[in-house]
């Protein structure tokens, strides 16, 4: 938009330039246009960290004198206090040469990685709305968000996404109840593949031996193995998830609280995402009658029915080179 007024841009990151593979072709085209406009027209560029400022100078070939770092939040010179506030004009606006009036404020592009749908859902869940599974599923996704942010700030030092769920499985019958979390894949890390069949992130529970499980509960473990092919491909592949089939020897109620059944654990630095998890009911163990279960559900199961849990694999790290042999997972 042509204007003779000074133009100031705020830059939070330049991820489309660092990780173009994360974006669709149309998004990459828009990003190139926006960054070219930023480099050409900005009188001043405000960056949220020294790292972002360095990327702007190097990737956009911008004079460092035009770049100012304003750490997360506001620098002191921009803060409005009772002493500096005057209707229509503050010390900050006066310092920048901005006159009172009406302005068009551009807050940035709406892109998929900002996940505005999830943000709205999270706001809708604020008090007084009830929220469940905070210490299990929410904590896992918070860990994903924090690690994803660190990966953007420190490329090459953070691994891809872990399975992102605890796969909470609750089963109860007459006079007994069973609750366990099920392991999955760890994300690939710089120079090291993700571990398979392991608890990740916020989880602190261990595997229950099959012998102890079958002795204590009226259930039988038909299958318990790694879910081969579920880890994301990459220079450092993601770890494999778990396949677990439980045969009910009693009529029971089953509740599942799981995540990553639609979205996939993200890959990093060109690695592929891990496979999403799946929940299935096999009436009387019949594969031809298998019913896909929701990520969060409560169902009744009869003696002879089978519950199948397929947990997510971890995301892959790095773009695999043709003919390369990935390092061995420990």
C-alpha positions in Angstrom: 0.0 0.0 0.0 1.8 3.2 -1.2 2.4 5.7 1.6 4.8 8.5 2.4 4.7 7.7 6.2 7.6 5.8 7.8 7.0 2.1 7.7 7.8 -0.1 10.7 7.6 -3.9 10.5 7.6 -6.3 13.4 9.2 -9.7 12.8 8.6 -12.7 15.1 10.4 -15.2 12.9 11.4 -16.0 9.3 10.4 -19.7 9.4 9.2 -19.7 5.7 12.7 -18.9 4.7 14.4 -21.4 7.1 11.9 -24.2 6.6 10.2 -23.8 3.2 9.2 -27.5 3.3 6.7 -26.7 6.0 4.6 -24.6 3.7 2.4 -25.0 0.6 3.6 -23.4 -2.6 1.1 -20.6 -2.4 2.2 -19.8 1.2 5.9 -19.8 0.1 5.0 -17.3 -2.7 3.2 -15.0 -0.4 6.0 -15.2 2.1 8.6 -14.2 -0.5 6.5 -11.2 -1.5 6.0 -10.1 2.1 9.7 -10.5 3.0 10.8 -8.6 -0.2 8.4 -5.8 0.7 9.7 -5.8 4.3 13.3 -5.5 3.1 12.6 -2.8 0.6 10.1 -0.5 2.3 10.8 -0.7 6.1 12.2 2.3 7.8 12.7 0.3 10.9 12.3 -3.5 11.6 11.5 -4.6 15.1 12.6 -8.2 15.9 11.6 -10.1 19.0 15.0 -11.6 19.7 18.7 -11.2 18.7 18.4 -14.5 16.8 15.6 -13.2 14.7 17.4 -10.0 14.1 20.5 -11.9 12.8 18.3 -14.0 10.5 16.6 -10.8 9.1 20.0 -9.2 8.4 21.5 -12.3 6.8 18.6 -13.8 4.9 17.0 -10.5 3.7 20.3 -8.6 3.2 19.0 -5.8 5.4 21.3 -3.1 6.9 21.7 -3.9 10.6 21.2 -0.2 11.4 17.5 -0.6 10.4 17.0 -3.5 12.8 16.0 -3.1 16.5 15.5 -5.9 19.0 12.5 -5.6 21.2 12.6 -8.7 23.5 9.3 -10.6 24.0 7.0 -8.1 25.5 7.8 -4.5 25.3 11.0 -2.6 25.7 11.0 0.1 28.4 10.8 2.9 25.9 7.5 1.5 24.6 5.8 0.9 28.0 2.9 3.2 28.8 2.8 4.2 32.5 0.5 6.6 34.3 3.3 9.2 34.1 3.6 8.8 30.3 0.0 8.2 29.3 -1.9 11.1 27.6 -5.1 10.5 25.6 -4.1 10.3 21.9 -0.4 10.7 22.5 2.2 8.9 24.7 5.9 9.2 25.1 6.4 6.2 22.9 4.4 7.7 20.0 6.1 11.0 20.4 9.5 9.4 20.4 8.7 7.6 17.1 7.2 10.7 15.4 3.7 9.4 15.2 1.0 12.0 15.3 -2.5 11.4 16.9 -5.0 10.1 14.4 -6.5 6.9 12.9 -4.1 4.2 11.8 -4.3 0.8 10.1 -2.6 -1.8 12.3 -1.4 -4.9 10.6 -0.9 -7.8 13.0 0.5 -10.4 10.6 -0.7 -13.1 8.3 -3.2 -15.8 9.3 -1.2 -19.0 8.6 -1.9 -22.6 9.6 1.1 -22.8 11.9 -0.5 -20.2 14.2 -3.2 -22.8 14.7 -6.0 -20.2 15.4 -8.7 -22.9 15.5 -6.9 -24.5 18.5 -6.3 -21.1 20.1 -10.1 -20.3 19.9 -10.9 -23.8 21.4 -8.4 -23.2 24.2 -9.9 -19.8 25.0 -13.4 -21.4 25.0 -12.1 -23.9 27.6 -11.1 -21.1 30.1 -13.0 -20.9 33.5 -15.8 -21.5 34.2 -15.7 -24.2 31.5 -14.5 -27.6 32.8 -11.3 -29.1 31.4 -10.1 -32.7 31.8 -6.9 -34.6 31.3 -4.8 -31.6 32.2 -2.0 -33.6 33.8 -1.9 -36.2 31.0 -2.9 -35.1 27.4 -2.7 -31.3 27.9 0.7 -31.6 29.4 2.0 -33.6 26.5 0.7 -31.1 23.9 2.2 -28.2 26.0 5.5 -30.0 25.8 5.1 -30.3 22.0 4.5 -26.5 21.8 7.5 -25.6 23.9 9.8 -27.9 22.1 8.5 -26.6 18.7 9.2 -23.1 19.8 12.7 -24.0 20.9 13.3 -25.7 17.6 12.5 -22.5 15.8 14.8 -20.5 18.0 17.6 -23.1 18.1 17.7 -25.0 14.8 19.7 -28.1 14.9 19.6 -28.5 18.6 16.0 -29.8 19.3 14.4 -33.1 18.2 11.2 -33.7 16.3 7.9 -34.2 18.0 7.4 -37.2 20.3 4.1 -39.2 20.2 2.3 -36.4 21.9 -0.1 -38.5 24.0 -0.2 -40.9 27.0 -2.8 -43.2 25.3 -4.7 -43.4 28.6 -6.6 -46.7 28.8 -9.2 -47.2 31.6 -11.0 -50.5 31.9 -13.4 -51.5 34.7 -15.5 -54.6 35.6 -17.3 -55.9 38.6 -15.2 -55.0 41.6 -12.0 -54.1 39.7 -10.5 -51.2 37.7 -7.4 -51.0 35.5 -5.7 -47.8 34.3 -2.4 -47.6 32.3 -0.7 -45.4 29.8 0.8 -46.9 26.7 4.2 -46.0 25.3 4.9 -44.7 21.7 7.6 -43.3 19.6 10.2 -40.6 20.5 11.0 -38.0 17.9 14.3 -38.2 16.0 17.0 -36.0 17.3 20.0 -34.3 15.6 22.3 -37.2 14.9 20.3 -39.8 16.9 17.1 -41.6 16.0 14.1 -41.6 18.3 13.7 -44.5 20.7 10.8 -46.9 20.1 8.1 -48.0 22.5 9.0 -45.5 25.2 7.2 -43.0 27.4 8.0 -39.5 26.4 7.5 -35.9 27.5 5.6 -35.7 30.7 4.9 -39.4 31.3 6.5 -41.1 34.3 5.0 -44.6 34.2 6.6 -47.9 33.4 5.4 -50.9 31.4 3.4 -53.6 33.4 4.8 -57.1 32.7 2.3 -59.2 30.8 2.5 -62.0 33.4 1.5 -59.6 36.3 -1.2 -58.0 34.2 -2.9 -61.3 33.2 -2.7 -62.6 36.8 -4.3 -59.5 38.3 -7.1 -58.8 35.7 -9.6 -60.8 33.7 -7.9 -59.8 30.4 -5.4 -61.5 28.1 -2.7 -59.8 26.0 -3.0 -61.1 22.5 -0.4 -58.8 20.9 2.2 -56.4 22.3 4.9 -55.3 19.9 6.4 -52.4 18.1 4.3 -50.8 15.3 6.8 -51.0 12.5 6.7 -48.2 10.0 5.0 -45.7 12.4 8.1 -43.6 13.0 8.6 -40.7 10.6 11.4 -41.1 8.0 14.4 -38.9 8.1 18.1 -38.7 8.5 17.4 -39.5 12.2 14.1 -41.5 12.0 11.4 -41.2 14.6 10.8 -44.1 17.1 8.1 -46.7 16.5 4.8 -46.8 18.3 3.2 -49.8 20.0 0.6 -52.3 18.8 -1.5 -53.7 21.7 -4.5 -56.1 21.6 -6.4 -56.9 24.8 -8.9 -59.7 24.9 -11.7 -59.1 27.5 -12.5 -62.1 29.6 -15.4 -60.3 31.4 -18.0 -57.7 30.5 -16.3 -54.3 31.0 -16.5 -50.5 30.5 -13.6 -49.0 28.6 -12.7 -45.3 28.5 -10.0 -43.9 26.2 -8.4 -40.5 26.5 -5.9 -40.2 23.7 -4.4 -37.6 21.3 -2.6 -37.6 18.0 -5.4 -39.6 16.3 -5.9 -37.0 13.6 -2.8 -34.8 13.6 0.6 -36.4 13.3 3.7 -35.8 15.4 5.6 -33.3 13.3 8.9 -33.9 11.7 11.7 -31.4 11.8 14.5 -30.1 9.5 13.0 -32.0 6.5 12.0 -35.2 8.4 8.6 -36.8 7.9 5.8 -36.8 10.6 5.1 -39.9 12.6 2.0 -42.0 12.0 -1.1 -41.0 14.0 -2.5 -43.4 16.6 -5.6 -45.5 16.1 -8.2 -47.1 18.5 -10.2 -50.1 17.4 -12.9 -52.4 18.8 -12.9 -55.9 17.3 -16.3 -57.6 18.4 -15.5 -61.1 19.4 -12.0 -60.6 17.9 -13.5 -60.5 14.3 -11.2 -58.3 12.1 -13.9 -58.0 9.4 -16.2 -56.3 12.0 -13.6 -53.9 13.4 -15.0 -50.5 14.5 -12.8 -47.4 14.6 -13.1 -45.6 18.0 -12.9 -41.9 18.7 -9.8 -40.5 20.4 -11.9 -39.9 23.5 -14.7 -42.4 24.1 -16.4 -44.6 26.6 -17.8 -47.9 25.4 -19.2 -51.2 26.8 -17.3 -54.3 25.8 -18.5 -57.9 26.2 -16.4 -61.0 27.1 -14.6 -62.1 23.9 -14.2 -58.6 22.5 -10.8 -57.2 21.6 -9.5 -53.7 22.2 -6.7 -52.7 19.8 -4.5 -49.6 20.6 -2.0 -48.4 18.0 0.1 -45.6 19.4 1.7 -42.8 17.3 5.3 -42.9 16.1 7.7 -40.1 16.6 8.5 -37.5 13.9 11.7 -37.8 11.8 14.5 -35.3 12.0 16.5 -34.2 9.0 16.0 -35.0 5.3 17.2 -38.5 4.5 20.0 -38.6 1.9 19.6 -41.1 -0.9 21.4 -44.3 0.0 22.1 -43.2 3.6 21.8 -45.7 6.5 20.1 -44.2 9.5 21.9 -44.5 12.8 20.8 -47.3 15.1 18.2 -46.6 17.8 19.2 -47.6 21.3 
